[in-house]
């Protein structure tokens, strides 16, 4: 499998607004994940600008892909209806029951983030603890991607920021992370590097990581902004993979209006070229 990670476009002021670090109390569905973050002292406000790229596969003839994955500049993607992203994932139906095992895992992650004045965004918690939502991206993925939650990992390019991996390709061609800033900003990034593995190798003292974690330029080039929030990422991934199954003949169902509108963007774009 090949994933082209050539930088193309820079995203300034990256990310959408997330839960403000160091404020208030966090709770999930049913109050199973309450945690208060300590206030930040001298929090880093200025952040790194990442190139904005959506790593994905083809959409049939509408958007070709020469390999398993390609990097598509985010400003070439169809726009999404912001009104959809309420944090409740209504486009997936009802949330179902709270999964106690998932809630317990998130609680551990949040406890570690709280020591840094950070917390997981509410939309991510809602998705992860819902018995009906969690696994929806795994099930729709046409490239064998699967949910994989990591502990908080220090950003290799920005002091005070942390990565939390939540999704990965079956062969680790690409991995997706929440990127949490000390300012409270949270967004989604992708990378070909498994930073959990990179830090484990470095800290073991016995093995060399695949990349130089001290090379800031190289690390910045390995991380790509791809969505302003988790729900935004989840919706685009869910929609595109459903479209792929239809346009590539894996499903007998026809394109619904939502899919048609998404693909219409590429019809217009191709006419303008």
C-alpha positions as CSV (number, residue, x, y, z in Angstrom):
1,X,0.0,0.0,0.0
2,X,1.2,3.5,-0.8
3,X,0.2,6.8,0.8
4,X,1.6,10.0,-0.7
5,X,2.4,12.4,2.0
6,X,3.9,15.3,0.0
7,X,3.0,18.6,1.6
8,X,0.7,20.8,-0.6
9,X,-1.2,23.3,1.3
10,X,-0.7,25.0,4.7
11,X,-3.6,25.4,7.1
12,X,-3.3,28.6,9.1
13,X,-5.1,28.9,12.4
14,X,-5.7,25.2,12.3
15,X,-8.5,23.3,13.9
16,X,-11.9,24.1,15.3
17,X,-12.8,25.2,18.8
18,X,-12.6,22.4,21.3
19,X,-13.2,22.2,25.0
20,X,-11.3,24.8,26.7
21,X,-8.4,23.3,28.6
22,X,-8.4,23.9,32.3
23,X,-12.0,24.9,32.6
24,X,-15.1,23.3,34.1
25,X,-16.0,19.7,34.5
26,X,-16.3,17.1,31.7
27,X,-19.0,14.5,31.7
28,X,-20.2,12.0,29.2
29,X,-23.6,10.4,28.5
30,X,-24.9,9.3,31.9
31,X,-22.1,11.2,33.8
32,X,-19.7,8.3,33.7
33,X,-16.7,10.5,32.7
34,X,-16.5,13.4,35.1
35,X,-13.1,15.1,35.4
36,X,-11.9,18.5,36.3
37,X,-8.8,19.9,34.7
38,X,-6.4,22.0,36.7
39,X,-5.8,25.6,35.5
40,X,-3.0,26.1,33.1
41,X,-0.2,28.5,34.1
42,X,1.6,30.2,31.3
43,X,-0.2,28.1,28.7
44,X,1.3,28.2,25.2
45,X,-1.1,30.1,22.9
46,X,0.8,30.2,19.7
47,X,0.6,27.0,17.7
48,X,2.2,25.4,14.7
49,X,0.6,25.6,11.3
50,X,0.2,22.3,9.6
51,X,-0.3,21.5,5.9
52,X,-4.0,20.6,5.4
53,X,-4.4,17.3,3.6
54,X,-7.2,14.7,3.6
55,X,-5.7,11.1,3.3
56,X,-8.3,8.9,1.6
57,X,-8.9,6.5,-1.3
58,X,-10.7,7.0,-4.6
59,X,-14.4,7.9,-5.2
60,X,-14.5,6.0,-8.5
61,X,-14.1,8.2,-11.6
62,X,-15.2,11.2,-9.6
63,X,-11.9,11.3,-7.7
64,X,-9.2,8.9,-8.9
65,X,-6.5,7.5,-6.7
66,X,-3.5,5.7,-8.1
67,X,-2.7,3.9,-4.9
68,X,-4.6,2.7,-1.8
69,X,-4.4,6.2,-0.4
70,X,-3.7,9.7,-1.8
71,X,-3.4,13.0,-0.1
72,X,-6.1,15.5,-1.3
73,X,-5.6,19.1,-0.3
74,X,-8.4,20.1,2.1
75,X,-9.4,23.1,0.0
76,X,-10.3,20.8,-2.9
77,X,-12.8,18.7,-0.9
78,X,-16.6,19.3,-1.0
79,X,-17.8,21.6,1.8
80,X,-19.9,20.1,4.6
81,X,-23.0,21.4,6.3
82,X,-21.8,22.7,9.6
83,X,-25.3,22.4,11.0
84,X,-24.8,18.6,11.1
85,X,-22.1,18.8,13.7
86,X,-24.0,19.2,17.0
87,X,-21.9,16.7,18.9
88,X,-24.8,14.2,19.0
89,X,-24.1,12.3,15.7
90,X,-27.8,12.4,14.7
91,X,-26.7,11.3,11.2
92,X,-25.8,7.9,12.7
93,X,-29.1,7.5,14.5
94,X,-29.6,7.1,18.3
95,X,-26.7,6.6,20.6
96,X,-27.8,3.5,22.4
97,X,-26.4,2.5,25.8
98,X,-23.3,3.8,27.4
99,X,-20.5,1.2,27.0
100,X,-19.0,0.9,30.4
101,X,-15.7,-0.7,29.2
102,X,-15.2,2.2,26.7
103,X,-16.0,4.8,29.4
104,X,-13.4,3.2,31.7
105,X,-10.7,3.5,29.0
106,X,-11.6,7.1,28.3
107,X,-11.5,7.9,31.9
108,X,-7.9,6.7,32.2
109,X,-6.9,8.8,29.2
110,X,-8.7,11.9,30.6
111,X,-7.0,11.5,34.0
112,X,-3.6,11.6,32.2
113,X,-4.7,14.6,30.1
114,X,-6.0,16.4,33.2
115,X,-2.4,16.6,34.6
116,X,-1.6,18.7,31.5
117,X,-4.7,20.8,31.8
118,X,-6.4,19.1,28.9
119,X,-9.4,16.9,28.2
120,X,-10.9,14.9,25.4
121,X,-13.5,16.8,23.4
122,X,-17.1,16.1,24.2
123,X,-18.0,14.9,20.7
124,X,-15.3,12.3,20.8
125,X,-16.4,11.0,24.2
126,X,-20.0,10.8,23.0
127,X,-19.0,8.8,20.0
128,X,-16.6,6.5,21.9
129,X,-18.9,5.5,24.8
130,X,-22.0,5.0,22.6
131,X,-22.9,1.4,21.9
132,X,-24.4,2.4,18.6
133,X,-21.8,4.9,17.4
134,X,-18.5,3.3,18.3
135,X,-17.3,1.0,15.6
136,X,-19.3,2.8,12.9
137,X,-16.1,3.9,11.1
138,X,-14.5,0.5,11.3
139,X,-17.6,-1.1,9.8
140,X,-17.8,1.3,6.8
141,X,-14.0,1.5,6.1
142,X,-13.2,0.0,2.6
143,X,-9.4,-0.1,3.5
144,X,-9.6,-2.0,6.7
145,X,-9.2,0.9,9.1
146,X,-9.9,0.2,12.8
147,X,-10.3,2.0,16.1
148,X,-7.2,2.1,18.2
149,X,-7.0,4.4,21.3
150,X,-3.6,5.5,22.6
151,X,-2.5,7.2,25.7
152,X,-1.7,10.9,25.4
153,X,1.5,11.4,23.4
154,X,3.5,14.6,23.5
155,X,3.4,16.5,20.3
156,X,6.9,16.3,18.7
157,X,6.6,19.9,17.4
158,X,4.7,21.9,20.0
159,X,5.4,22.1,23.7
160,X,2.2,21.6,25.8
161,X,0.3,19.9,23.0
162,X,-0.6,16.2,22.9
163,X,-1.7,13.6,20.4
164,X,-4.3,10.9,21.1
165,X,-4.5,8.2,18.4
166,X,-8.0,7.0,17.7
167,X,-8.0,5.3,14.3
168,X,-5.5,3.6,12.0
169,X,-5.1,1.8,8.7
170,X,-4.8,-2.0,8.9
171,X,-1.2,-1.7,7.7
172,X,-0.5,1.6,9.4
173,X,-0.2,3.5,6.1
174,X,-2.0,6.3,7.9
175,X,-3.0,6.9,11.5
176,X,-5.4,9.6,12.8
177,X,-5.0,11.5,16.0
178,X,-6.8,14.1,18.1
179,X,-4.5,17.1,18.4
180,X,-5.0,18.8,21.7
181,X,-3.4,22.2,22.4
182,X,-2.8,23.9,25.7
183,X,-5.0,26.8,24.5
184,X,-8.0,24.4,24.4
185,X,-8.1,24.0,20.6
186,X,-8.7,20.4,19.4
187,X,-8.7,19.2,15.9
188,X,-7.9,16.0,13.9
189,X,-4.5,15.3,12.2
190,X,-3.2,12.3,10.3
191,X,0.3,10.9,9.9
192,X,2.2,7.9,8.5
193,X,4.0,7.7,11.9
194,X,2.7,5.7,14.8
195,X,3.9,8.1,17.6
196,X,3.1,5.6,20.3
197,X,5.6,3.2,18.7
198,X,8.1,6.0,18.0
199,X,8.2,7.1,21.7
200,X,8.3,3.5,22.9
201,X,11.3,2.8,20.7
202,X,13.1,6.0,21.8
203,X,12.5,5.4,25.5
204,X,13.5,1.7,25.4
205,X,17.1,2.7,24.6
206,X,17.5,-0.5,22.7
207,X,15.8,0.3,19.4
208,X,15.9,3.3,17.1
209,X,12.5,5.0,16.2
210,X,11.6,5.2,12.5
211,X,12.0,9.0,12.6
212,X,14.1,11.6,14.5
213,X,11.7,12.9,17.1
214,X,14.1,15.9,17.7
215,X,14.0,17.0,14.0
216,X,11.2,19.6,14.2
217,X,11.1,20.2,10.5
218,X,10.8,16.6,9.6
219,X,8.1,16.0,12.3
220,X,6.0,19.0,11.1
221,X,6.1,17.5,7.6
222,X,4.8,14.2,8.9
223,X,1.7,15.7,10.5
224,X,-1.3,16.9,8.5
225,X,-4.3,18.8,9.6
226,X,-7.5,17.2,8.2
227,X,-10.6,18.2,10.2
228,X,-11.6,21.0,12.6
229,X,-13.3,18.5,15.0
230,X,-13.8,14.8,15.5
231,X,-17.4,14.7,14.3
232,X,-16.4,16.6,11.2
233,X,-13.8,14.0,10.4
234,X,-16.1,11.1,11.3
235,X,-18.8,12.3,9.0
236,X,-16.6,12.9,6.0
237,X,-14.9,9.5,6.4
238,X,-18.3,7.8,6.9
239,X,-19.8,9.5,3.8
240,X,-16.9,8.9,1.5
241,X,-16.6,5.2,2.3
242,X,-20.3,4.7,1.8
243,X,-20.0,6.5,-1.6
244,X,-17.0,4.3,-2.5
245,X,-19.0,1.1,-2.1
246,X,-21.8,2.4,-4.4
247,X,-19.6,3.8,-7.2
248,X,-17.3,0.8,-7.2
249,X,-20.3,-1.6,-7.4
250,X,-19.9,-3.3,-4.0
251,X,-23.5,-2.3,-3.1
252,X,-26.6,-2.6,-5.1
253,X,-28.0,0.6,-3.6
254,X,-28.0,3.8,-5.6
255,X,-26.5,7.1,-4.6
256,X,-28.7,8.9,-2.1
257,X,-29.2,12.7,-2.4
258,X,-26.5,13.3,0.2
259,X,-24.0,11.3,-1.8
260,X,-25.0,12.9,-5.1
261,X,-24.5,16.4,-3.7
262,X,-21.0,15.4,-2.5
263,X,-20.0,14.0,-5.9
264,X,-21.5,17.0,-7.7
265,X,-18.6,19.0,-6.3
266,X,-16.2,16.9,-8.4
267,X,-18.4,17.1,-11.5
268,X,-18.3,20.9,-11.3
269,X,-14.5,20.9,-10.5
270,X,-13.7,18.6,-13.5
271,X,-15.7,20.9,-15.8
272,X,-13.6,23.9,-14.6
273,X,-10.3,22.3,-15.4
